[in-house]
Amino acid sequence: MTIRNDQNTATMHVDLLIEHGIVITVDETRRVIEDGAVAVRGDRIVAVGCTDDLRARYTADKIINARHKAVLPGLIDSHAHAGHAMLKTLGGGDGDAWMEACQTIYTSASGPEFWEVDARLSALERLKCGTTTGVSMLGGGDSIMRVDDPIYAQRHALAVAETGTRSVVAVGPSRLPAPLAYVDWSTEPPRRREVDAAAMFEVCEEIVRTCDGQGDGRVRIAITLPVYAPQYEQSHQALAAEFRQQAQDYMGLARRHGLTFTQDGHRGGTLTLAHRELGLLGPTSFMSHSIDLTEEDIALCRETQTKIVHNPSAIMSILGRCPVPELIEAGVTVAIGSDGAAPDRGYDLFRHMFQCMHYHRRHFRDPDILPHGKVLEMITIDAAKALSLDHEIGSLEVGKKADIILVDLFKPHLMPMNMPVYRVTCFANGGDVCTTIVDGKILMENYVVRTVDEHAVLEAVQEESERMLERSGLRHLTAESANLWRAARY
């Protein structure tokens, strides 16, 4: 730290000063500063306030003029899937075909390059949309995880670290019963082998050891397990002992390494089972989808401080409803996730925030449900709480990590520039984010990505997509659906 004297006034020198912006802090008092500024030294915020005040107190190596821009904490996507970005829209409107494609590709047609390229694509899309932190399950579909070898997670983590964003990579076993057949593309020639539960656990342990904390701590590992749902899946009834053993083993791994825990696909009653049968609920657990919850489910979330992730654009939110207003009023923290990036949704959290508001307003036939500030909290400070990271990110406050985005408000669809919180939540989209900063490092400035060669990433994505389609034999799923036009339904 350098102290300089300017006309007998002591000033502190910082690395970055963002000035003349509309600063939406999402801090404890939810300040919105009309002519605001943020000072950054290293990877931390050292001051937030009025521009005139900070200009008098700080000099900076770099000054960003944020006139006509909103300055916000980086957005947080609390549930998505590694691998899915490469599978966008496969099968058209046939959801079963898409799920089957997930299993085929994730187990048999995806090499290490696939998982690295997918991570680069996802991180690039996120940073351009202002999403500085994202959760990514290492796989998906019907609980198909790429945990036959640690190299897939390692390549994913490396790509995210090099791009500069923040990520929580969730790893855990594929669905029961084990073993599951995989094609190992980390060897030459590739070999097909069955991977049992013990081998998956060993791989997850190695992923935790080698990946957690990469990128100067920006990459963290979380633990995940398939949801135990015997009331919906008859096969689970005979697998109760295996589910209990999984819970014991993987929660032990999470506790030993101080990791958070998440699950994908809870429905009414399964959270109660997760708590009473498996001991999975708690203050470091965040559970996704959570549709049609029972009163007992909600009460247990409040009691155990378990967080809920709502995915308003997901297929599960068509099949059922996550009771978001009821959860919030019960004192449960609720975040928003994209469930991206396939089959039909991306990482633009502005879209999902807007969808969330109108989804629940339509349900209650009440336009007063979910105020605009609350949904912004659900992709900033509440999402940070869900990920147990609210001490570091989620708001613009002194001492927190400098994860900051600028949204260009000087556009026809965002004018006039009054009521900035409403402008951001009602009218903005990911394409309005002009600058993205993570850990005090500028990843994108004036719409130009600095940390990666965007063209090279996209070229590599297309090349790997072609390789994936050839390996899997699923090129026919890229054909136009017979009912794409003129029909009322697929």
Sequence and secondary structure as in RCSB ss.txt:
>XXXX:A:sequence
MTIRNDQNTATMHVDLLIEHGIVITVDETRRVIEDGAVAVRGDRIVAVGCTDDLRARYTADKIINARHKAVLPGL
IDSHAHAGHAMLKTLGGGDGDAWMEACQTIYTSASGPEFWEVDARLSALERLKCGTTTGVSMLGGGDSIMRVDDP
IYAQRHALAVAETGTRSVVAVGPSRLPAPLAYVDWSTEPPRRREVDAAAMFEVCEEIVRTCDGQGDGRVRIAITL
PVYAPQYEQSHQALAAEFRQQAQDYMGLARRHGLTFTQDGHRGGTLTLAHRELGLLGPTSFMSHSIDLTEEDIAL
CRETQTKIVHNPSAIMSILGRCPVPELIEAGVTVAIGSDGAAPDRGYDLFRHMFQCMHYHRRHFRDPDILPHGKV
LEMITIDAAKALSLDHEIGSLEVGKKADIILVDLFKPHLMPMNMPVYRVTCFANGGDVCTTIVDGKILMENYVVR
TVDEHAVLEAVQEESERMLERSGLRHLTAESANLWRAARY
>XXXX:A:secstr
  EEEETTEEEEEEEEEEEEEEEE   TT  EEEEEEEEEETTEEEEEEEHHHHHHHEEEEEEEE TTEEEEE E
EE  BEETGGGGTTTTTT HHHHHHHHHHHHHHS  HHHHHHHHHHHHHHHHHTTEEEEEEEEEETTTEE  SST
HHHHHHHHHHHHHT EEEEEE   SSSS EEEEETTSSS EEEEE HHHHHHHHHHHHHHHTTTTTTTEEEEEE 
    TTT GGGGGGHHHHHHHHHHHHHHHHHHT  EEEE  BTTHHHHHHHTT   STTEEEE  BS  HHHHHH
HHHHT EEEE TTSTHHHHS   HHHHHHTT  EEE   BTSSS  S HHHHHHHHHHHHHHHHT TTSS HHHH
HHTTTHHHHHHTT TTTSSS  TTSB  EEEEE  SGGG S  SHHHIIIII  GGGEEEEEETTEEEEETTEE 
SS HHHHHHHHHHHHHHHHHHHT GGGGS  TTSSS S  
